[in-house]
Amino acid sequence: MADADLQQLLDTLWRMESPRLIARLTRLLGELDSAEELAQDALVAALEHWPRQGIPDNPAAWLMATAQRRAIDRLRQRRLHAQRQAQVIDEQQDYAMGVDPSEQLDDIGDDLLRLVFVACHPELPADARVALTLRLLCGLSTHEIARAYLLPEPTIAQRIVRAKRLLAERRVPFEVPRRQALPMRLQAVLEVIYLVFNEGYAASAGEDWTRPALCEEALRLGRVLSGLMPTAVPVMGLLALMELQASRLRARVGADGAAILLLDQDRTRWDWLQIARGQALLEQAQALGGGADPYVLQAAIAACHARARRAELTDWSAIAALYERLAQALPSPVVELNRVVAIAQAQGAEAAWALLQQLLDAPQLQGYVPLHAVRGDLLARLGRHEEAAVAFSQAAALSSNARERESLLARAAAVPSAQRLPGD
């Protein structure tokens, strides 16, 4: 295998496997820094050994076994209690045989979700908990996290450094909370899962419009969490939202990888079984009195789209009303921008344009690609074609995603015939 191909394989493996490596090693060692270091050491070992010995049949298992052997060595160096050392050795042997004894250690039963709860420790500020977890345990880059929060990258980087320093200074034990303590950390955990899903649904950077593996991992974590807390309304709401949104993933990308916006999607490619699961969860959450929960409201918006077998059947007035309720429950300029899109569809471009003016100077939205894209759509519908082309070009210049950039430049070139809003 050529060096470039090997590097690409390792880069892909790192993106996919580093969260699990770090999660397992953190549980074994009790330290995030050491876990991150040993996970990176395993990657370096692969770079050294695989060119000579060949790619193993199961590269992910090789990385895990290598990292765990190094964890054992680290534990021996610290002269920890013999029983703890024996436990780690047994877990390595069980892992090689496909058995995960950690399933019996606590109420959570999933390494990654377990460490998400651990990292979302009450000792840390809420923003630091989420940033640290997204970076180390969910594999998102600082850029991707900054984009999710509409904040500068240095701000996010400082949060992560501060979180790790606080954990070290206060010697916070990496103990898994028992079932009765889970609700105290639930809000931060849900936020982590939500942001991982969003990055998968609309990738902030790279060559691909979506990253389905991230959506699948977020869904898996949501389903495990739902099993642990089956009557928690926010959990139901988030899982319903993810099921409904994920149902459209296949239709969001063309055969050539190009982005396909909501109104142009072939709805026969939507996963209607997944839509039924999402709708059932939404109905359960609403029946439990969760109609005002932000995740439930977002799921209700997604359900409005899902009920429309053709784009022209979408109930945009209902969607606009739901966005208004969501803005009250979760004030955000992004929510307001989405409400502008819905109002444009329900009431026309002029009504939406008046509302958009209130958002153009919002500091959080200055580098936000959808703001300029929505502005371009409204200008095109108002017949101001030259301004629309400029707005689309501005949006393209701000985008770090190749497919999104291509789509925006194409819309800039086709402005005279542009009649649609993205709505997605």
C-alpha positions as CSV (number, residue, x, y, z in Angstrom):
1,M,0.0,0.0,0.0
2,A,1.3,3.4,-1.0
3,D,2.2,5.9,1.8
4,A,-0.6,8.2,0.8
5,D,-3.2,5.4,0.8
6,L,-2.0,4.2,4.2
7,Q,-2.3,7.8,5.6
8,Q,-5.8,8.1,4.2
9,L,-6.8,4.8,5.8
10,L,-5.4,5.8,9.1
11,D,-7.0,9.2,8.9
12,T,-10.4,7.5,8.3
13,L,-9.8,5.0,11.1
14,W,-8.9,7.8,13.5
15,R,-12.1,9.7,12.8
16,M,-14.2,6.6,13.2
17,E,-12.4,4.8,16.1
18,S,-10.7,7.5,18.2
19,P,-13.9,8.3,20.2
20,R,-14.2,4.6,21.2
21,L,-10.5,4.2,21.9
22,I,-10.5,7.3,24.1
23,A,-13.7,6.3,25.9
24,R,-12.4,2.8,26.7
25,L,-9.0,4.0,27.8
26,T,-10.4,6.8,29.9
27,R,-12.5,4.3,31.8
28,L,-9.5,2.0,32.3
29,L,-7.0,4.7,33.3
30,G,-9.3,7.3,34.9
31,E,-7.6,10.1,33.0
32,L,-8.6,11.9,29.8
33,D,-5.1,13.1,29.0
34,S,-3.5,9.7,29.3
35,A,-6.2,8.1,27.3
36,E,-5.8,10.6,24.5
37,E,-2.0,10.1,24.5
38,L,-2.2,6.3,24.4
39,A,-4.9,6.4,21.6
40,Q,-2.5,8.5,19.5
41,D,0.4,6.2,20.4
42,A,-1.6,3.3,18.9
43,L,-2.1,5.2,15.7
44,V,1.7,5.9,15.5
45,A,2.3,2.2,16.1
46,A,0.0,1.3,13.2
47,L,2.0,3.8,11.0
48,E,5.2,2.0,12.0
49,H,4.1,-1.6,11.7
50,W,1.5,-1.8,9.0
51,P,3.8,-0.9,6.1
52,R,6.1,-3.9,7.1
53,Q,3.5,-6.4,8.4
54,G,0.5,-5.5,6.2
55,I,-2.9,-4.2,7.1
56,P,-4.6,-6.5,9.7
57,D,-7.9,-8.1,8.9
58,N,-9.6,-6.0,11.6
59,P,-7.7,-2.6,11.8
60,A,-10.0,-1.2,14.5
61,A,-9.5,-4.3,16.7
62,W,-5.7,-4.0,16.2
63,L,-5.8,-0.4,17.3
64,M,-7.9,-1.2,20.4
65,A,-5.7,-4.2,21.4
66,T,-2.5,-2.1,21.0
67,A,-3.9,0.8,23.0
68,Q,-5.1,-1.5,25.8
69,R,-1.7,-3.2,26.0
70,R,-0.2,0.2,26.5
71,A,-2.8,1.0,29.1
72,I,-1.8,-2.2,30.9
73,D,1.9,-1.1,30.8
74,R,0.9,2.3,32.2
75,L,-1.1,0.7,35.0
76,R,1.9,-1.5,35.9
77,Q,4.2,1.5,35.9
78,R,1.9,3.1,38.4
79,R,1.8,-0.1,40.5
80,L,-1.9,-0.1,40.8
81,H,-3.7,-2.8,42.8
82,A,-3.2,-6.2,41.3
83,Q,-7.0,-6.8,41.0
84,R,-7.5,-3.7,38.8
85,Q,-4.6,-4.8,36.6
86,A,-6.1,-8.3,36.3
87,Q,-9.4,-6.8,35.4
88,V,-7.9,-4.8,32.5
89,I,-6.1,-7.9,31.2
90,D,-9.3,-9.9,31.3
91,E,-11.1,-7.2,29.4
92,Q,-8.5,-7.2,26.7
93,Q,-8.9,-11.0,26.3
94,D,-12.7,-10.7,26.3
95,Y,-12.6,-7.9,23.7
96,A,-10.5,-10.1,21.4
97,M,-13.3,-12.8,21.7
98,G,-16.1,-10.3,21.0
99,V,-17.2,-10.0,24.7
100,D,-17.5,-6.7,26.4
101,P,-17.5,-7.2,30.2
102,S,-18.0,-3.5,30.8
103,E,-21.6,-4.0,30.0
104,Q,-22.1,-5.2,33.5
105,L,-20.1,-2.5,35.3
106,D,-22.9,0.1,35.6
107,D,-26.3,1.2,34.5
108,I,-25.3,2.6,31.2
109,G,-23.7,-0.4,29.4
110,D,-22.1,1.5,26.5
111,D,-18.5,2.7,26.5
112,L,-19.0,5.9,24.6
113,L,-22.3,7.0,26.2
114,R,-20.7,6.1,29.6
115,L,-17.8,8.5,29.0
116,V,-20.1,11.2,27.6
117,F,-21.8,11.1,31.0
118,V,-18.5,11.1,32.8
119,A,-17.1,14.0,30.8
120,C,-20.3,16.1,31.4
121,H,-19.2,16.4,35.0
122,P,-21.0,19.0,37.2
123,E,-17.6,20.4,38.3
124,L,-17.2,21.8,34.8
125,P,-19.0,24.8,33.3
126,A,-21.8,23.6,31.0
127,D,-20.2,25.0,27.8
128,A,-16.8,23.4,28.7
129,R,-18.5,20.0,29.4
130,V,-20.0,19.9,25.9
131,A,-16.9,21.2,24.1
132,L,-14.6,18.7,25.8
133,T,-16.9,15.8,25.1
134,L,-17.4,16.7,21.5
135,R,-13.7,17.1,20.9
136,L,-12.3,14.1,22.7
137,L,-15.1,11.5,22.8
138,C,-17.1,12.3,19.7
139,G,-14.3,13.2,17.3
140,L,-15.4,16.6,16.2
141,S,-12.8,19.1,15.3
142,T,-12.5,22.5,17.0
143,H,-13.7,24.1,13.7
144,E,-16.8,21.9,13.7
145,I,-17.7,22.7,17.3
146,A,-17.1,26.4,16.7
147,R,-19.5,26.3,13.7
148,A,-22.2,24.6,15.8
149,Y,-22.0,27.3,18.5
150,L,-21.4,30.2,16.0
151,L,-18.3,31.1,18.0
152,P,-14.6,31.7,17.0
153,E,-12.4,28.7,17.0
154,P,-10.0,30.2,19.7
155,T,-13.0,30.5,22.1
156,I,-13.8,26.8,21.7
157,A,-10.1,25.8,22.0
158,Q,-9.9,27.7,25.3
159,R,-13.0,26.0,26.6
160,I,-11.5,22.6,25.9
161,V,-8.1,23.5,27.5
162,R,-9.9,25.0,30.5
163,A,-12.0,21.9,31.0
164,K,-9.1,19.5,31.0
165,R,-7.2,21.8,33.4
166,L,-10.1,22.0,35.8
167,L,-10.5,18.2,35.8
168,A,-6.8,17.8,36.6
169,E,-6.6,20.5,39.2
170,R,-9.7,19.3,41.1
171,R,-8.7,15.7,40.7
172,V,-12.2,14.9,39.5
173,P,-12.7,11.1,39.7
174,F,-13.9,9.5,36.5
175,E,-16.8,7.7,38.0
176,V,-19.9,6.7,36.1
177,P,-23.0,8.2,37.7
178,R,-25.6,5.7,38.7
179,R,-29.1,5.8,37.2
180,Q,-30.5,8.1,39.8
181,A,-27.8,10.7,39.1
182,L,-28.1,10.6,35.3
183,P,-30.8,13.4,35.1
184,M,-28.3,15.9,36.6
185,R,-26.1,15.6,33.5
186,L,-28.8,14.9,30.9
187,Q,-29.1,18.3,29.4
188,A,-25.4,18.4,28.5
189,V,-25.4,14.8,27.2
190,L,-28.4,15.5,25.0
191,E,-26.6,18.6,23.6
192,V,-23.6,16.5,22.7
193,I,-25.7,13.9,20.9
194,Y,-27.7,16.6,19.1
195,L,-24.6,18.4,17.9
196,V,-22.9,15.2,16.7
197,F,-26.0,14.4,14.7
198,N,-26.2,17.9,13.2
199,E,-22.5,17.7,12.0
200,G,-23.4,14.4,10.3
201,Y,-26.6,15.8,8.7
202,A,-24.9,18.9,7.3
203,A,-21.1,18.6,7.4
204,S,-19.4,21.9,8.2
205,A,-16.3,21.1,6.2
206,G,-14.7,18.6,3.8
207,E,-15.7,17.1,0.5
208,D,-19.0,15.5,1.5
209,W,-22.4,17.1,2.0
210,T,-23.3,14.7,4.8
211,R,-21.4,12.4,7.2
212,P,-23.9,9.5,7.7
213,A,-21.6,7.7,10.2
214,L,-22.0,10.5,12.7
215,C,-25.8,10.5,12.3
216,E,-25.8,6.7,12.9
217,E,-23.6,7.1,16.0
218,A,-25.8,9.8,17.4
219,L,-28.9,7.7,16.7
220,R,-27.3,4.7,18.4
221,L,-26.5,6.8,21.5
222,G,-30.0,8.3,21.5
223,R,-31.5,4.8,21.4
224,V,-29.3,3.5,24.2
225,L,-30.2,6.6,26.3
226,S,-33.9,6.1,25.5
227,G,-33.6,2.5,26.9
228,L,-32.1,3.9,30.1
229,M,-34.7,6.7,30.5
230,P,-37.8,5.6,28.6
231,T,-40.1,8.2,30.0
232,A,-37.8,11.3,29.8
233,V,-39.5,13.7,27.4
234,P,-36.3,15.5,26.1
235,V,-34.8,12.1,25.3
236,M,-37.9,11.1,23.4
237,G,-38.0,14.4,21.6
238,L,-34.3,14.3,20.5
239,L,-34.6,10.7,19.3
240,A,-37.8,11.5,17.4
241,L,-36.1,14.5,15.8
242,M,-33.0,12.4,14.8
243,E,-35.2,9.6,13.4
244,L,-37.2,12.0,11.3
245,Q,-34.2,13.9,10.0
246,A,-32.2,10.8,9.3
247,S,-35.0,9.4,7.2
248,R,-34.0,12.0,4.5
249,L,-30.3,11.3,4.4
250,R,-30.4,9.1,1.2
251,A,-32.3,11.8,-0.6
252,R,-30.0,14.7,0.4
253,V,-27.2,13.6,-1.9
254,G,-27.3,12.9,-5.6
255,A,-25.5,10.1,-7.4
256,D,-22.6,12.4,-8.1
257,G,-22.4,13.5,-4.4
258,A,-24.0,16.9,-5.1
259,A,-26.2,18.5,-2.4
260,I,-30.0,18.2,-2.9
261,L,-32.1,20.7,-0.9
262,L,-35.4,19.7,0.7
263,L,-37.8,21.0,-1.9
264,D,-35.9,19.2,-4.7
265,Q,-35.6,15.8,-3.0
266,D,-37.1,12.6,-4.4
267,R,-39.4,11.8,-1.4
268,T,-39.8,8.2,-2.5
269,R,-36.2,7.8,-1.3
270,W,-37.1,8.8,2.2
271,D,-37.1,6.0,4.8
272,W,-40.8,5.8,5.7
273,L,-40.3,3.2,8.4
274,Q,-37.9,5.5,10.1
275,I,-40.4,8.3,9.7
276,A,-43.0,6.1,11.4
277,R,-40.7,5.5,14.3
278,G,-40.0,9.2,14.7
279,Q,-43.7,10.1,14.6
280,A,-44.5,7.5,17.2
281,L,-41.8,8.8,19.6
282,L,-43.1,12.4,19.0
283,E,-46.7,11.4,19.8
284,Q,-45.4,9.7,23.1
285,A,-43.5,12.8,24.1
286,Q,-46.5,15.1,23.4
287,A,-48.8,12.7,25.3
288,L,-46.5,13.0,28.3
289,G,-47.0,16.8,28.3
290,G,-43.7,17.6,26.4
291,G,-45.3,19.9,23.8
292,A,-43.1,22.9,24.9
293,D,-39.8,21.0,25.1
294,P,-37.3,22.4,22.5
295,Y,-36.4,19.0,21.1
296,V,-40.1,18.0,20.9
297,L,-40.9,21.2,19.0
298,Q,-38.1,20.6,16.5
299,A,-39.3,17.0,16.1
300,A,-42.8,18.4,15.4
301,I,-41.3,20.7,12.7
302,A,-39.5,17.7,11.1
303,A,-42.8,15.7,11.3
304,C,-44.6,18.5,9.3
305,H,-42.1,17.9,6.5
306,A,-42.4,14.1,6.8
307,R,-46.1,14.2,6.4
308,A,-45.9,15.9,3.0
309,R,-45.5,13.3,0.3
310,R,-45.0,16.1,-2.2
311,A,-43.2,19.4,-1.5
312,E,-46.2,21.5,-2.4
313,L,-48.3,19.8,0.3
314,T,-46.0,21.1,3.1
315,D,-47.9,23.0,5.8
316,W,-45.6,26.0,6.0
317,S,-48.0,28.0,8.2
318,A,-47.9,25.2,10.9
319,I,-44.1,25.1,10.6
320,A,-43.9,28.9,11.0
321,A,-46.1,28.7,14.1
322,L,-43.9,25.9,15.5
323,Y,-40.8,28.0,15.0
324,E,-42.4,30.9,16.8
325,R,-43.0,28.6,19.8
326,L,-39.5,27.2,19.5
327,A,-38.1,30.8,19.6
328,Q,-39.9,31.3,22.9
329,A,-38.6,28.1,24.4
330,L,-35.1,28.4,23.0
331,P,-34.2,32.0,21.9
332,S,-31.7,31.8,19.1
333,P,-31.0,33.8,15.9
334,V,-30.7,30.5,14.1
335,V,-34.3,29.6,15.1
336,E,-35.4,33.0,13.9
337,L,-33.7,32.6,10.6
338,N,-35.5,29.3,10.1
339,R,-38.8,31.0,10.9
340,V,-38.0,33.5,8.2
341,V,-37.7,30.6,5.7
342,A,-41.1,29.2,6.8
343,I,-42.8,32.6,6.6
344,A,-41.4,33.2,3.1
345,Q,-43.1,29.9,2.0
346,A,-46.3,30.6,3.9
347,Q,-46.8,34.4,3.4
348,G,-44.4,35.4,0.7
349,A,-40.9,36.9,0.3
350,E,-41.9,40.5,1.3
351,A,-43.2,39.4,4.7
352,A,-40.0,37.3,5.2
353,W,-37.7,40.1,4.0
354,A,-39.0,42.5,6.7
355,L,-38.2,39.9,9.4
356,L,-34.8,39.1,7.9
357,Q,-33.7,42.7,8.4
358,Q,-33.7,42.2,12.2
359,L,-31.2,39.4,11.8
360,L,-28.7,40.9,9.4
361,D,-26.7,42.6,12.1
362,A,-26.8,39.8,14.6
363,P,-23.1,39.3,15.7
364,Q,-23.5,35.5,15.9
365,L,-24.7,35.2,12.3
366,Q,-22.1,37.3,10.5
367,G,-20.1,34.3,9.3
368,Y,-23.1,32.0,9.1
369,V,-23.6,30.6,5.6
370,P,-27.4,30.0,5.8
371,L,-28.0,33.7,6.6
372,H,-26.5,34.8,3.3
373,A,-28.1,31.9,1.4
374,V,-31.6,32.9,2.7
375,R,-30.9,36.5,1.9
376,G,-30.0,35.5,-1.7
377,D,-33.2,33.4,-2.0
378,L,-35.4,36.3,-0.9
379,L,-33.6,38.8,-3.1
380,A,-34.1,36.5,-6.1
381,R,-37.8,36.1,-5.3
382,L,-38.1,39.9,-5.0
383,G,-36.5,40.3,-8.5
384,R,-33.3,41.8,-7.2
385,H,-31.1,39.4,-9.2
386,E,-27.7,41.1,-9.0
387,E,-27.9,41.5,-5.2
388,A,-29.0,37.9,-5.0
389,A,-26.0,36.7,-6.9
390,V,-23.7,38.6,-4.6
391,A,-25.4,37.1,-1.5
392,F,-25.0,33.6,-2.9
393,S,-21.4,34.3,-3.7
394,Q,-20.8,35.6,-0.2
395,A,-22.3,32.5,1.3
396,A,-20.1,30.3,-1.0
397,A,-17.0,32.2,0.1
398,L,-17.8,31.5,3.8
399,S,-18.5,27.8,3.4
400,S,-15.8,25.2,4.2
401,N,-17.8,22.4,2.7
402,A,-17.0,21.7,-1.0
403,R,-20.5,20.4,-1.9
404,E,-22.3,23.3,-0.2
405,R,-19.9,25.8,-2.0
406,E,-20.7,24.2,-5.3
407,S,-24.4,24.4,-4.7
408,L,-24.3,28.0,-3.7
409,L,-22.1,29.0,-6.7
410,A,-24.6,27.2,-9.0
411,R,-27.5,29.1,-7.5
412,A,-25.6,32.4,-7.9
413,A,-25.1,31.6,-11.6
414,A,-28.8,30.7,-12.0
415,V,-30.3,33.6,-10.1
416,P,-32.9,34.7,-12.7
417,S,-34.7,31.4,-12.5
418,A,-34.3,31.0,-8.7
419,Q,-37.7,30.7,-7.1
420,R,-37.1,28.5,-4.1
421,L,-35.9,28.7,-0.5
422,P,-33.8,25.9,0.9
423,G,-36.1,25.0,3.8
424,D,-33.5,22.4,4.9
